[in-house]
Amino acid sequence: MPSDTQLNAIRTKVENGQRLSFEDGFYLDQHADLFTLGELANIVRERKNGQVTYYNVNEHLNPTNVCVYRCTFCAFRADLKSEKGFVMSDEQILHRAEECHSRGATELHIVGGLHHKLPYEWYLNIVKMIHEAYPEIHIKAWTAVEWDWFSRMTGRPTKELLAEMKDAGLGSLPGGGAEIFHPDIRTQICDYKADGEQWIRVHREAHELGLRSNATMLYGHIEKIEHRLDHLIRLRNLQDETGGFQTFIPLAFHPDNTRLSHIPKPSGLMDLRTMALSRLMLDNFPHIKAYWVMLGIKIAQTALSYGADDLDGTVVHETIYHAAGSDSPQELGVDEIKRLIKEAGRVPVERDTLYHEVIRENGTSWKQGRKLQLV
């Protein structure tokens, strides 16, 4: 590490498990080289999770891409009468759930568009019918933006809707829709939809109901380091309050087919620096995920030495980021995931959504093991 008084003071904080300030984060971004950031982030990563890297066997379900909002960064959405617009039938949705079950997946990740001609009950029924048909599959569904939309449609409080969905079979919330919380940026890239405070409120309410959730940040577009740090500290503050977040996922912006297509895709250097800084700032988050769909396989694998301890899962049927130009595969097999983790010098451990160890009796039959420690 360079002979720099402030960098050395930050290193001492990291080694002693002390919290970094906004100013510390800003200094690291401006003055620490990539390898220094990686070294420091790896200290935290190994303190919390040792040599383990987690993965899960999951599938994605996007029941509709019709959306009332027109976020500048989104290539997935479609207008009601657009040729690319779609709404899945109950039969198609249950077929996807059956596929998920037959593959031995432990999780179905469900997000979609905010369809202004479909009632809230349509979304509720998706959770209900999947849970009734396949109760062993964990349903992780609907971003905070979707919950806010459900509330606007029904005139009911989001906490009441969360409780209703939980009773119907909802297991946890994904972290999407966070984008960048700072209003100077959010109003430019996703005006009108739920703002940063509303996103925080929905996740607070979910945690109060005993639902775990993930958190995300979309980086590499028009935001700057101060906006990213502001975002991370808001998440850290809520985690101090509730302890309900499991994983943070930095999401690299993909510009293709969006209204920000003139912006270059984040470099691998930025991906790794953002991963490392996220691990350092989010001292109270047990896990940091390298989402290979957005990062690409090589950067995601490298990120396991830059703070990440989770590689996500098999995924299958991901459409949102592929619409925006992701050139990663549609899915990865378990053997390939294990190989990538081992090549990175880590120990692969399969988990379920709530970080219980998954014990496989064969390829598709499984049972829940011990609760994996959340530090």
SELOZA-737231 format. One record per residue (C-alpha): residue number from 1; residue in one letter; x, y, z. Coordinates in Angstrom, 2 decimals, padded with zeros to 5 digits, always signed. Example, Ala and Ser with C-alpha at 12.3 -4.5 7.8 and 13.67 -1.06 7.14 Angstrom:
<volos>
resi->1; resn->a; c1->+012.30; c2->-004.50; c3->+007.80
resi->2; resn->s; c1->+013.67; c2->-001.06; c3->+007.14
</volos>
This chain:
<volos>
resi->1; resn->m; c1->+000.00; c2->+000.00; c3->+000.00
resi->2; resn->p; c1->+001.37; c2->+003.47; c3->-000.82
resi->3; resn->s; c1->+002.88; c2->+005.54; c3->+001.97
resi->4; resn->d; c1->-000.12; c2->+007.78; c3->+002.47
resi->5; resn->t; c1->-001.25; c2->+008.86; c3->+005.93
resi->6; resn->q; c1->-004.95; c2->+008.90; c3->+005.15
resi->7; resn->l; c1->-004.90; c2->+005.60; c3->+003.27
resi->8; resn->n; c1->-003.01; c2->+004.01; c3->+006.16
resi->9; resn->a; c1->-005.59; c2->+005.36; c3->+008.62
resi->10; resn->i; c1->-008.36; c2->+003.82; c3->+006.49
resi->11; resn->r; c1->-006.48; c2->+000.52; c3->+006.38
resi->12; resn->t; c1->-006.29; c2->+000.52; c3->+010.17
resi->13; resn->k; c1->-010.06; c2->+001.08; c3->+010.35
resi->14; resn->v; c1->-010.69; c2->-001.82; c3->+007.99
resi->15; resn->e; c1->-008.35; c2->-004.16; c3->+009.85
resi->16; resn->n; c1->-010.02; c2->-003.26; c3->+013.17
resi->17; resn->g; c1->-013.54; c2->-003.65; c3->+011.83
resi->18; resn->q; c1->-014.37; c2->+000.04; c3->+012.21
resi->19; resn->r; c1->-016.92; c2->+001.82; c3->+010.06
resi->20; resn->l; c1->-015.77; c2->+003.94; c3->+007.13
resi->21; resn->s; c1->-017.21; c2->+007.42; c3->+006.68
resi->22; resn->f; c1->-018.43; c2->+009.11; c3->+003.50
resi->23; resn->e; c1->-015.10; c2->+010.96; c3->+003.45
resi->24; resn->d; c1->-013.17; c2->+007.68; c3->+003.74
resi->25; resn->g; c1->-015.09; c2->+006.22; c3->+000.84
resi->26; resn->f; c1->-014.53; c2->+009.31; c3->-001.28
resi->27; resn->y; c1->-010.80; c2->+009.27; c3->-000.52
resi->28; resn->l; c1->-010.52; c2->+005.61; c3->-001.45
resi->29; resn->d; c1->-012.27; c2->+006.24; c3->-004.75
resi->30; resn->q; c1->-010.01; c2->+009.14; c3->-005.60
resi->31; resn->h; c1->-006.65; c2->+007.87; c3->-004.34
resi->32; resn->a; c1->-006.57; c2->+004.09; c3->-003.86
resi->33; resn->d; c1->-005.50; c2->+001.95; c3->-006.78
resi->34; resn->l; c1->-007.53; c2->-001.09; c3->-007.82
resi->35; resn->f; c1->-005.30; c2->-003.59; c3->-006.03
resi->36; resn->t; c1->-005.36; c2->-001.65; c3->-002.77
resi->37; resn->l; c1->-009.16; c2->-001.53; c3->-002.90
resi->38; resn->g; c1->-009.29; c2->-005.23; c3->-003.62
resi->39; resn->e; c1->-006.90; c2->-006.06; c3->-000.80
resi->40; resn->l; c1->-008.93; c2->-004.07; c3->+001.72
resi->41; resn->a; c1->-012.27; c2->-005.43; c3->+000.50
resi->42; resn->n; c1->-010.93; c2->-008.98; c3->+000.70
resi->43; resn->i; c1->-010.09; c2->-008.46; c3->+004.37
resi->44; resn->v; c1->-013.77; c2->-007.76; c3->+005.06
resi->45; resn->r; c1->-014.96; c2->-010.51; c3->+002.73
resi->46; resn->e; c1->-012.85; c2->-013.19; c3->+004.40
resi->47; resn->r; c1->-013.64; c2->-011.93; c3->+007.89
resi->48; resn->k; c1->-017.33; c2->-012.43; c3->+007.19
resi->49; resn->n; c1->-017.36; c2->-015.47; c3->+004.90
resi->50; resn->g; c1->-013.90; c2->-017.01; c3->+004.88
resi->51; resn->q; c1->-013.11; c2->-018.83; c3->+001.63
resi->52; resn->v; c1->-016.74; c2->-019.72; c3->+000.90
resi->53; resn->t; c1->-018.57; c2->-018.48; c3->-002.18
resi->54; resn->y; c1->-022.32; c2->-019.08; c3->-002.25
resi->55; resn->y; c1->-024.56; c2->-019.90; c3->-005.19
resi->56; resn->n; c1->-028.13; c2->-021.07; c3->-005.63
resi->57; resn->v; c1->-030.21; c2->-022.96; c3->-008.15
resi->58; resn->n; c1->-032.88; c2->-020.53; c3->-009.29
resi->59; resn->e; c1->-034.96; c2->-019.36; c3->-012.22
resi->60; resn->h; c1->-036.36; c2->-015.99; c3->-013.24
resi->61; resn->l; c1->-039.95; c2->-015.20; c3->-014.17
resi->62; resn->n; c1->-041.00; c2->-011.90; c3->-015.79
resi->63; resn->p; c1->-044.79; c2->-012.24; c3->-016.19
resi->64; resn->t; c1->-045.18; c2->-009.03; c3->-018.23
resi->65; resn->n; c1->-043.00; c2->-006.34; c3->-019.73
resi->66; resn->v; c1->-045.82; c2->-003.83; c3->-020.24
resi->67; resn->c; c1->-045.02; c2->-000.87; c3->-018.02
resi->68; resn->v; c1->-046.61; c2->+002.47; c3->-017.28
resi->69; resn->y; c1->-043.21; c2->+004.06; c3->-016.62
resi->70; resn->r; c1->-040.59; c2->+005.00; c3->-019.22
resi->71; resn->c; c1->-037.28; c2->+004.96; c3->-017.35
resi->72; resn->t; c1->-034.45; c2->+006.18; c3->-019.55
resi->73; resn->f; c1->-032.16; c2->+003.29; c3->-018.61
resi->74; resn->c; c1->-034.65; c2->+000.48; c3->-019.32
resi->75; resn->a; c1->-034.67; c2->-001.67; c3->-022.46
resi->76; resn->f; c1->-037.10; c2->-004.27; c3->-021.08
resi->77; resn->r; c1->-040.36; c2->-002.30; c3->-020.86
resi->78; resn->a; c1->-042.97; c2->-002.07; c3->-023.60
resi->79; resn->d; c1->-046.06; c2->+000.00; c3->-024.28
resi->80; resn->l; c1->-049.46; c2->-001.65; c3->-024.02
resi->81; resn->k; c1->-049.90; c2->-001.93; c3->-027.80
resi->82; resn->s; c1->-046.27; c2->-002.57; c3->-028.67
resi->83; resn->e; c1->-045.41; c2->-005.64; c3->-030.71
resi->84; resn->k; c1->-042.83; c2->-006.66; c3->-028.14
resi->85; resn->g; c1->-045.26; c2->-006.33; c3->-025.23
resi->86; resn->f; c1->-046.38; c2->-009.55; c3->-023.54
resi->87; resn->v; c1->-048.47; c2->-010.85; c3->-020.65
resi->88; resn->m; c1->-048.01; c2->-014.45; c3->-019.59
resi->89; resn->s; c1->-051.09; c2->-016.59; c3->-019.01
resi->90; resn->d; c1->-051.69; c2->-018.54; c3->-015.81
resi->91; resn->e; c1->-050.83; c2->-021.69; c3->-017.73
resi->92; resn->q; c1->-047.50; c2->-020.26; c3->-018.91
resi->93; resn->i; c1->-046.65; c2->-019.08; c3->-015.41
resi->94; resn->l; c1->-047.43; c2->-022.46; c3->-013.87
resi->95; resn->h; c1->-045.44; c2->-024.17; c3->-016.62
resi->96; resn->r; c1->-042.42; c2->-022.04; c3->-015.67
resi->97; resn->a; c1->-042.93; c2->-022.96; c3->-012.01
resi->98; resn->e; c1->-043.14; c2->-026.64; c3->-012.95
resi->99; resn->e; c1->-039.90; c2->-026.28; c3->-014.92
resi->100; resn->c; c1->-038.31; c2->-024.62; c3->-011.89
resi->101; resn->h; c1->-039.45; c2->-027.50; c3->-009.68
resi->102; resn->s; c1->-038.34; c2->-030.23; c3->-012.09
resi->103; resn->r; c1->-034.85; c2->-028.72; c3->-012.31
resi->104; resn->g; c1->-034.51; c2->-028.81; c3->-008.54
resi->105; resn->a; c1->-034.44; c2->-025.03; c3->-008.20
resi->106; resn->t; c1->-034.96; c2->-023.67; c3->-004.70
resi->107; resn->e; c1->-036.01; c2->-020.14; c3->-005.78
resi->108; resn->l; c1->-038.20; c2->-018.40; c3->-008.33
resi->109; resn->h; c1->-037.28; c2->-014.73; c3->-008.77
resi->110; resn->i; c1->-040.30; c2->-012.75; c3->-010.03
resi->111; resn->v; c1->-040.30; c2->-009.15; c3->-011.27
resi->112; resn->g; c1->-041.94; c2->-007.46; c3->-014.24
resi->113; resn->g; c1->-043.53; c2->-004.35; c3->-015.66
resi->114; resn->l; c1->-046.16; c2->-002.15; c3->-014.04
resi->115; resn->h; c1->-049.09; c2->-003.07; c3->-016.25
resi->116; resn->h; c1->-051.76; c2->-000.40; c3->-015.85
resi->117; resn->k; c1->-054.56; c2->-002.58; c3->-017.22
resi->118; resn->l; c1->-053.97; c2->-005.51; c3->-014.88
resi->119; resn->p; c1->-055.32; c2->-005.36; c3->-011.31
resi->120; resn->y; c1->-053.27; c2->-005.94; c3->-008.19
resi->121; resn->e; c1->-055.12; c2->-009.26; c3->-007.78
resi->122; resn->w; c1->-053.42; c2->-010.56; c3->-010.93
resi->123; resn->y; c1->-050.03; c2->-010.10; c3->-009.28
resi->124; resn->l; c1->-051.28; c2->-011.56; c3->-006.00
resi->125; resn->n; c1->-052.64; c2->-014.61; c3->-007.83
resi->126; resn->i; c1->-049.25; c2->-015.33; c3->-009.40
resi->127; resn->v; c1->-047.73; c2->-015.77; c3->-005.94
resi->128; resn->k; c1->-050.74; c2->-017.68; c3->-004.64
resi->129; resn->m; c1->-051.01; c2->-020.23; c3->-007.45
resi->130; resn->i; c1->-047.25; c2->-020.92; c3->-007.59
resi->131; resn->h; c1->-047.07; c2->-021.40; c3->-003.83
resi->132; resn->e; c1->-050.09; c2->-023.70; c3->-003.79
resi->133; resn->a; c1->-048.69; c2->-025.83; c3->-006.61
resi->134; resn->y; c1->-045.04; c2->-025.90; c3->-005.45
resi->135; resn->p; c1->-044.84; c2->-024.85; c3->-001.77
resi->136; resn->e; c1->-041.18; c2->-025.89; c3->-001.45
resi->137; resn->i; c1->-040.06; c2->-023.22; c3->-003.97
resi->138; resn->h; c1->-039.10; c2->-019.93; c3->-002.34
resi->139; resn->i; c1->-040.85; c2->-017.02; c3->-004.05
resi->140; resn->k; c1->-038.77; c2->-013.85; c3->-004.17
resi->141; resn->a; c1->-041.06; c2->-011.32; c3->-005.81
resi->142; resn->w; c1->-041.78; c2->-007.71; c3->-006.74
resi->143; resn->t; c1->-039.41; c2->-004.79; c3->-006.36
resi->144; resn->a; c1->-040.19; c2->-001.84; c3->-004.10
resi->145; resn->v; c1->-041.28; c2->+000.08; c3->-007.20
resi->146; resn->e; c1->-043.87; c2->-002.61; c3->-007.90
resi->147; resn->w; c1->-045.08; c2->-002.54; c3->-004.29
resi->148; resn->d; c1->-045.48; c2->+001.23; c3->-004.54
resi->149; resn->w; c1->-047.47; c2->+000.75; c3->-007.76
resi->150; resn->f; c1->-049.72; c2->-001.84; c3->-006.09
resi->151; resn->s; c1->-050.44; c2->+000.71; c3->-003.36
resi->152; resn->r; c1->-051.28; c2->+003.40; c3->-005.91
resi->153; resn->m; c1->-053.61; c2->+001.01; c3->-007.76
resi->154; resn->t; c1->-055.46; c2->-000.20; c3->-004.69
resi->155; resn->g; c1->-055.30; c2->+002.80; c3->-002.37
resi->156; resn->r; c1->-054.06; c2->+000.41; c3->+000.33
resi->157; resn->p; c1->-050.87; c2->+000.76; c3->+002.42
resi->158; resn->t; c1->-047.85; c2->-001.14; c3->+001.15
resi->159; resn->k; c1->-047.37; c2->-002.86; c3->+004.51
resi->160; resn->e; c1->-050.87; c2->-004.29; c3->+004.30
resi->161; resn->l; c1->-050.19; c2->-005.58; c3->+000.80
resi->162; resn->l; c1->-046.86; c2->-007.08; c3->+001.87
resi->163; resn->a; c1->-048.61; c2->-008.94; c3->+004.69
resi->164; resn->e; c1->-051.28; c2->-010.22; c3->+002.31
resi->165; resn->m; c1->-048.70; c2->-011.49; c3->-000.16
resi->166; resn->k; c1->-046.71; c2->-013.08; c3->+002.67
resi->167; resn->d; c1->-049.83; c2->-015.01; c3->+003.69
resi->168; resn->a; c1->-050.22; c2->-016.08; c3->+000.03
resi->169; resn->g; c1->-046.69; c2->-017.50; c3->-000.13
resi->170; resn->l; c1->-044.26; c2->-014.62; c3->-000.66
resi->171; resn->g; c1->-040.88; c2->-015.49; c3->+000.85
resi->172; resn->s; c1->-038.69; c2->-012.39; c3->+000.34
resi->173; resn->l; c1->-038.14; c2->-009.27; c3->-001.76
resi->174; resn->p; c1->-035.57; c2->-008.71; c3->-004.52
resi->175; resn->g; c1->-033.49; c2->-005.55; c3->-004.44
resi->176; resn->g; c1->-034.42; c2->-004.07; c3->-007.81
resi->177; resn->g; c1->-035.78; c2->-000.61; c3->-008.40
resi->178; resn->a; c1->-033.24; c2->+001.08; c3->-006.13
resi->179; resn->e; c1->-031.21; c2->+002.46; c3->-009.08
resi->180; resn->i; c1->-029.63; c2->+005.57; c3->-007.48
resi->181; resn->f; c1->-031.44; c2->+007.12; c3->-004.52
resi->182; resn->h; c1->-030.10; c2->+010.66; c3->-004.85
resi->183; resn->p; c1->-032.88; c2->+012.86; c3->-006.29
resi->184; resn->d; c1->-030.51; c2->+014.81; c3->-008.54
resi->185; resn->i; c1->-029.90; c2->+011.59; c3->-010.49
resi->186; resn->r; c1->-033.13; c2->+009.70; c3->-009.91
resi->187; resn->t; c1->-035.28; c2->+012.45; c3->-011.40
resi->188; resn->q; c1->-033.24; c2->+012.24; c3->-014.60
resi->189; resn->i; c1->-033.23; c2->+008.46; c3->-015.08
resi->190; resn->c; c1->-036.52; c2->+007.29; c3->-013.55
resi->191; resn->d; c1->-038.76; c2->+010.21; c3->-012.69
resi->192; resn->y; c1->-042.31; c2->+009.54; c3->-011.47
resi->193; resn->k; c1->-041.75; c2->+006.06; c3->-010.09
resi->194; resn->a; c1->-041.10; c2->+005.39; c3->-006.39
resi->195; resn->d; c1->-038.28; c2->+007.59; c3->-005.12
resi->196; resn->g; c1->-035.43; c2->+006.63; c3->-002.82
resi->197; resn->e; c1->-037.36; c2->+007.29; c3->+000.40
resi->198; resn->q; c1->-040.28; c2->+005.19; c3->-000.81
resi->199; resn->w; c1->-037.92; c2->+002.34; c3->-001.73
resi->200; resn->i; c1->-036.40; c2->+002.49; c3->+001.77
resi->201; resn->r; c1->-039.85; c2->+002.58; c3->+003.38
resi->202; resn->v; c1->-041.08; c2->-000.53; c3->+001.54
resi->203; resn->h; c1->-038.02; c2->-002.51; c3->+002.59
resi->204; resn->r; c1->-038.32; c2->-001.27; c3->+006.18
resi->205; resn->e; c1->-041.93; c2->-002.45; c3->+006.23
resi->206; resn->a; c1->-040.96; c2->-005.82; c3->+004.75
resi->207; resn->h; c1->-038.30; c2->-006.27; c3->+007.42
resi->208; resn->e; c1->-040.79; c2->-005.36; c3->+010.13
resi->209; resn->l; c1->-043.02; c2->-008.18; c3->+008.85
resi->210; resn->g; c1->-040.15; c2->-010.66; c3->+009.07
resi->211; resn->l; c1->-039.44; c2->-010.69; c3->+005.34
resi->212; resn->r; c1->-035.80; c2->-010.58; c3->+004.28
resi->213; resn->s; c1->-034.76; c2->-008.59; c3->+001.22
resi->214; resn->n; c1->-031.85; c2->-007.74; c3->-001.03
resi->215; resn->a; c1->-030.55; c2->-004.33; c3->-002.08
resi->216; resn->t; c1->-029.07; c2->-003.06; c3->-005.34
resi->217; resn->m; c1->-027.44; c2->-000.01; c3->-006.92
resi->218; resn->l; c1->-027.33; c2->+000.76; c3->-010.64
resi->219; resn->y; c1->-023.97; c2->+002.35; c3->-011.45
resi->220; resn->g; c1->-022.03; c2->+003.47; c3->-014.48
resi->221; resn->h; c1->-024.51; c2->+005.88; c3->-016.09
resi->222; resn->i; c1->-024.80; c2->+009.59; c3->-015.17
resi->223; resn->e; c1->-024.14; c2->+009.25; c3->-011.43
resi->224; resn->k; c1->-020.87; c2->+010.21; c3->-009.70
resi->225; resn->i; c1->-019.02; c2->+008.78; c3->-006.73
resi->226; resn->e; c1->-020.82; c2->+011.07; c3->-004.27
resi->227; resn->h; c1->-024.17; c2->+009.68; c3->-005.43
resi->228; resn->r; c1->-022.96; c2->+006.09; c3->-005.07
resi->229; resn->l; c1->-021.66; c2->+006.73; c3->-001.57
resi->230; resn->d; c1->-024.90; c2->+008.46; c3->-000.58
resi->231; resn->h; c1->-026.78; c2->+005.40; c3->-001.83
resi->232; resn->l; c1->-024.60; c2->+002.95; c3->+000.08
resi->233; resn->i; c1->-024.83; c2->+004.90; c3->+003.33
resi->234; resn->r; c1->-028.65; c2->+005.08; c3->+003.11
resi->235; resn->l; c1->-028.72; c2->+001.30; c3->+002.77
resi->236; resn->r; c1->-026.29; c2->+000.92; c3->+005.65
resi->237; resn->n; c1->-028.45; c2->+003.12; c3->+007.85
resi->238; resn->l; c1->-031.55; c2->+001.01; c3->+007.20
resi->239; resn->q; c1->-029.58; c2->-002.16; c3->+007.89
resi->240; resn->d; c1->-028.51; c2->-000.66; c3->+011.23
resi->241; resn->e; c1->-032.19; c2->-000.11; c3->+011.98
resi->242; resn->t; c1->-033.71; c2->-003.42; c3->+010.84
resi->243; resn->g; c1->-031.01; c2->-005.98; c3->+010.04
resi->244; resn->g; c1->-033.28; c2->-007.27; c3->+007.28
resi->245; resn->f; c1->-030.97; c2->-007.10; c3->+004.26
resi->246; resn->q; c1->-029.18; c2->-010.25; c3->+003.22
resi->247; resn->t; c1->-027.22; c2->-009.29; c3->+000.14
resi->248; resn->f; c1->-026.12; c2->-006.22; c3->-001.78
resi->249; resn->i; c1->-025.82; c2->-006.48; c3->-005.56
resi->250; resn->p; c1->-024.01; c2->-003.74; c3->-007.55
resi->251; resn->l; c1->-025.66; c2->-003.67; c3->-010.97
resi->252; resn->a; c1->-023.60; c2->-002.50; c3->-013.93
resi->253; resn->f; c1->-025.57; c2->-000.31; c3->-016.32
resi->254; resn->h; c1->-026.13; c2->-001.77; c3->-019.79
resi->255; resn->p; c1->-026.86; c2->+001.02; c3->-022.30
resi->256; resn->d; c1->-027.94; c2->-000.88; c3->-025.43
resi->257; resn->n; c1->-031.51; c2->-000.23; c3->-026.57
resi->258; resn->t; c1->-032.07; c2->+002.42; c3->-023.90
resi->259; resn->r; c1->-032.39; c2->+006.19; c3->-024.13
resi->260; resn->l; c1->-028.90; c2->+006.38; c3->-022.61
resi->261; resn->s; c1->-027.31; c2->+004.33; c3->-025.38
resi->262; resn->h; c1->-024.73; c2->+007.07; c3->-025.97
resi->263; resn->i; c1->-023.13; c2->+006.27; c3->-022.61
resi->264; resn->p; c1->-020.40; c2->+003.60; c3->-022.72
resi->265; resn->k; c1->-020.83; c2->+000.46; c3->-020.68
resi->266; resn->p; c1->-018.91; c2->+000.48; c3->-017.36
resi->267; resn->s; c1->-015.40; c2->-000.91; c3->-017.70
resi->268; resn->g; c1->-014.19; c2->-003.99; c3->-015.88
resi->269; resn->l; c1->-012.05; c2->-001.65; c3->-013.79
resi->270; resn->m; c1->-015.11; c2->+000.27; c3->-012.64
resi->271; resn->d; c1->-016.97; c2->-002.97; c3->-011.94
resi->272; resn->l; c1->-014.26; c2->-004.22; c3->-009.61
resi->273; resn->r; c1->-013.73; c2->-000.85; c3->-007.91
resi->274; resn->t; c1->-017.47; c2->-000.52; c3->-007.27
resi->275; resn->m; c1->-017.62; c2->-004.06; c3->-005.90
resi->276; resn->a; c1->-014.72; c2->-003.45; c3->-003.54
resi->277; resn->l; c1->-015.95; c2->-000.08; c3->-002.32
resi->278; resn->s; c1->-019.41; c2->-001.52; c3->-001.71
resi->279; resn->r; c1->-017.93; c2->-004.29; c3->+000.46
resi->280; resn->l; c1->-015.95; c2->-001.73; c3->+002.44
resi->281; resn->m; c1->-018.83; c2->+000.71; c3->+003.01
resi->282; resn->l; c1->-021.54; c2->-001.88; c3->+003.77
resi->283; resn->d; c1->-019.91; c2->-003.28; c3->+006.90
resi->284; resn->n; c1->-023.27; c2->-004.52; c3->+008.24
resi->285; resn->f; c1->-024.29; c2->-006.47; c3->+005.11
resi->286; resn->p; c1->-023.41; c2->-010.16; c3->+005.41
resi->287; resn->h; c1->-023.08; c2->-010.75; c3->+001.68
resi->288; resn->i; c1->-022.07; c2->-008.99; c3->-001.53
resi->289; resn->k; c1->-023.13; c2->-010.60; c3->-004.79
resi->290; resn->a; c1->-021.29; c2->-010.62; c3->-008.10
resi->291; resn->y; c1->-024.26; c2->-010.96; c3->-010.45
resi->292; resn->w; c1->-022.65; c2->-012.70; c3->-013.41
resi->293; resn->v; c1->-025.54; c2->-011.85; c3->-015.76
resi->294; resn->m; c1->-024.64; c2->-008.16; c3->-015.65
resi->295; resn->l; c1->-020.92; c2->-008.33; c3->-014.95
resi->296; resn->g; c1->-020.09; c2->-011.10; c3->-017.35
resi->297; resn->i; c1->-018.57; c2->-014.35; c3->-016.16
resi->298; resn->k; c1->-014.90; c2->-013.29; c3->-016.13
resi->299; resn->i; c1->-015.43; c2->-010.10; c3->-014.11
resi->300; resn->a; c1->-017.85; c2->-011.87; c3->-011.73
resi->301; resn->q; c1->-015.25; c2->-014.56; c3->-011.12
resi->302; resn->t; c1->-012.54; c2->-011.96; c3->-010.49
resi->303; resn->a; c1->-014.89; c2->-010.05; c3->-008.16
resi->304; resn->l; c1->-014.63; c2->-012.96; c3->-005.72
resi->305; resn->s; c1->-011.27; c2->-011.43; c3->-004.77
resi->306; resn->y; c1->-012.72; c2->-007.90; c3->-004.63
resi->307; resn->g; c1->-015.30; c2->-008.29; c3->-001.88
resi->308; resn->a; c1->-017.94; c2->-010.56; c3->-003.41
resi->309; resn->d; c1->-018.81; c2->-013.85; c3->-001.71
resi->310; resn->d; c1->-021.88; c2->-014.82; c3->-003.77
resi->311; resn->l; c1->-022.11; c2->-015.57; c3->-007.49
resi->312; resn->d; c1->-025.94; c2->-015.69; c3->-007.68
resi->313; resn->g; c1->-027.24; c2->-018.82; c3->-009.36
resi->314; resn->t; c1->-028.24; c2->-020.72; c3->-012.44
resi->315; resn->v; c1->-030.77; c2->-017.91; c3->-013.25
resi->316; resn->v; c1->-032.45; c2->-019.28; c3->-016.45
resi->317; resn->h; c1->-034.81; c2->-017.10; c3->-018.56
resi->318; resn->e; c1->-033.26; c2->-013.74; c3->-017.63
resi->319; resn->t; c1->-034.68; c2->-011.13; c3->-020.03
resi->320; resn->i; c1->-034.31; c2->-007.69; c3->-018.44
resi->321; resn->y; c1->-030.54; c2->-007.22; c3->-018.79
resi->322; resn->h; c1->-030.24; c2->-009.23; c3->-021.98
resi->323; resn->a; c1->-032.67; c2->-006.74; c3->-023.55
resi->324; resn->a; c1->-030.14; c2->-004.04; c3->-022.68
resi->325; resn->g; c1->-027.22; c2->-005.77; c3->-024.33
resi->326; resn->s; c1->-025.88; c2->-008.26; c3->-021.79
resi->327; resn->d; c1->-023.84; c2->-010.85; c3->-023.67
resi->328; resn->s; c1->-023.64; c2->-013.31; c3->-020.78
resi->329; resn->p; c1->-025.27; c2->-016.74; c3->-021.16
resi->330; resn->q; c1->-028.96; c2->-017.19; c3->-020.32
resi->331; resn->e; c1->-028.03; c2->-019.72; c3->-017.66
resi->332; resn->l; c1->-025.10; c2->-021.47; c3->-016.01
resi->333; resn->g; c1->-025.07; c2->-025.08; c3->-014.91
resi->334; resn->v; c1->-024.16; c2->-026.00; c3->-011.35
resi->335; resn->d; c1->-020.96; c2->-027.75; c3->-012.45
resi->336; resn->e; c1->-019.87; c2->-024.61; c3->-014.31
resi->337; resn->i; c1->-020.62; c2->-022.40; c3->-011.31
resi->338; resn->k; c1->-018.61; c2->-024.69; c3->-009.04
resi->339; resn->r; c1->-015.72; c2->-024.68; c3->-011.50
resi->340; resn->l; c1->-015.65; c2->-020.88; c3->-011.66
resi->341; resn->i; c1->-015.66; c2->-020.64; c3->-007.86
resi->342; resn->k; c1->-012.91; c2->-023.22; c3->-007.42
resi->343; resn->e; c1->-010.76; c2->-021.58; c3->-010.10
resi->344; resn->a; c1->-010.99; c2->-018.37; c3->-008.06
resi->345; resn->g; c1->-009.56; c2->-020.23; c3->-005.06
resi->346; resn->r; c1->-012.86; c2->-020.32; c3->-003.17
resi->347; resn->v; c1->-015.06; c2->-023.08; c3->-001.77
resi->348; resn->p; c1->-018.50; c2->-023.42; c3->-003.42
resi->349; resn->v; c1->-021.49; c2->-023.82; c3->-001.11
resi->350; resn->e; c1->-025.06; c2->-024.07; c3->-002.37
resi->351; resn->r; c1->-027.54; c2->-021.97; c3->-000.42
resi->352; resn->d; c1->-031.24; c2->-021.32; c3->-000.54
resi->353; resn->t; c1->-032.66; c2->-017.79; c3->-000.71
resi->354; resn->l; c1->-032.49; c2->-017.29; c3->+003.07
resi->355; resn->y; c1->-028.94; c2->-018.63; c3->+003.31
resi->356; resn->h; c1->-029.56; c2->-022.11; c3->+004.59
resi->357; resn->e; c1->-027.19; c2->-024.72; c3->+003.23
resi->358; resn->v; c1->-028.80; c2->-026.88; c3->+000.55
resi->359; resn->i; c1->-028.11; c2->-030.60; c3->+000.78
resi->360; resn->r; c1->-028.60; c2->-032.41; c3->-002.53
resi->361; resn->e; c1->-029.73; c2->-036.02; c3->-002.38
resi->362; resn->n; c1->-029.45; c2->-036.15; c3->-006.17
resi->363; resn->g; c1->-029.56; c2->-033.61; c3->-008.97
resi->364; resn->t; c1->-033.10; c2->-032.38; c3->-008.32
resi->365; resn->s; c1->-034.03; c2->-033.67; c3->-004.85
resi->366; resn->w; c1->-032.83; c2->-031.50; c3->-001.99
resi->367; resn->k; c1->-033.36; c2->-030.64; c3->+001.65
resi->368; resn->q; c1->-032.63; c2->-027.62; c3->+003.77
resi->369; resn->g; c1->-029.54; c2->-027.80; c3->+005.94
resi->370; resn->r; c1->-028.10; c2->-025.58; c3->+008.65
resi->371; resn->k; c1->-028.59; c2->-021.83; c3->+008.71
resi->372; resn->l; c1->-025.42; c2->-020.30; c3->+007.30
resi->373; resn->q; c1->-023.97; c2->-017.74; c3->+009.67
resi->374; resn->l; c1->-024.74; c2->-014.10; c3->+008.90
resi->375; resn->v; c1->-021.95; c2->-011.93; c3->+010.29
</volos>
